[in-house]
Amino acid sequence: MAYVISDDCIACGTCIDECPVGAISEGDKYSINPEACTECGTCADVCPSEAIHPGE
């Protein structure tokens, strides 16, 4: 299960620099490409708003 970004995202950009495979895209709401996500959890660890969690 890839990680997902919830509506709690504040679009700070912290997660983008931390993703080792570049699976996160910017936009009005950031998103994670489930095909590229390796489920490492690094993005969730650095998210200041705790908006990133494992998908269901």
Backbone torsions as a table, in degrees:
resi	resn	phi	psi	omega
1	MET	NA	121.2	177.9
2	ALA	-71.6	158.3	175.1
3	TYR	-75.6	155.3	178.1
4	VAL	-130.8	157.2	179.2
5	ILE	-111.0	124.9	-177.6
6	SER	-85.8	177.8	178.3
7	ASP	-68.2	-7.3	177.4
8	ASP	-76.0	-6.3	-179.9
9	CYS	-59.2	133.1	178.8
10	ILE	-104.1	9.5	177.0
11	ALA	53.6	45.1	-179.3
12	CYS	-81.6	-22.1	178.3
13	GLY	88.8	-2.3	-178.0
14	THR	-58.3	-41.5	-176.1
15	CYS	-67.4	-33.9	-176.7
16	ILE	-59.4	-46.1	-178.7
17	ASP	-68.6	-23.7	-176.8
18	GLU	-89.1	-20.1	-177.1
19	CYS	-69.2	118.4	-176.7
20	PRO	-72.4	-15.0	-178.3
21	VAL	-116.3	5.1	177.2
22	GLY	66.2	35.7	-175.9
23	ALA	-84.1	-5.8	-175.6
24	ILE	-102.0	132.9	179.8
25	SER	-114.3	142.8	176.8
26	GLU	-81.7	162.0	176.4
27	GLY	166.9	-169.2	175.1
28	ASP	-57.3	-37.9	173.2
29	LYS	-127.0	128.0	178.8
30	TYR	-69.2	153.3	179.3
31	SER	-142.2	158.1	179.3
32	ILE	-115.7	127.5	177.5
33	ASN	-73.6	112.2	-176.8
34	PRO	-64.7	-24.1	179.5
35	GLU	-75.0	-27.5	-177.9
36	ALA	-95.7	-24.4	-176.9
37	CYS	-62.4	130.4	178.7
38	THR	-100.6	6.5	177.2
39	GLU	61.3	33.7	-178.9
40	CYS	-75.6	-26.3	177.8
41	GLY	84.4	1.1	-178.8
42	THR	-60.0	-40.2	-179.6
43	CYS	-62.1	-42.9	180.0
44	ALA	-65.6	-36.6	-179.1
45	ASP	-64.2	-32.2	-176.3
46	VAL	-98.9	-6.7	-175.9
47	CYS	-69.8	117.8	-178.0
48	PRO	-71.6	-20.2	-179.3
49	SER	-103.9	6.6	179.6
50	GLU	52.5	41.1	-176.5
51	ALA	-92.1	-3.1	-176.1
52	ILE	-112.5	130.5	-179.2
53	HIS	-150.3	162.5	178.5
54	PRO	-60.8	140.4	178.1
55	GLY	-72.4	169.1	-178.8
56	GLU	-103.1	NA	NA
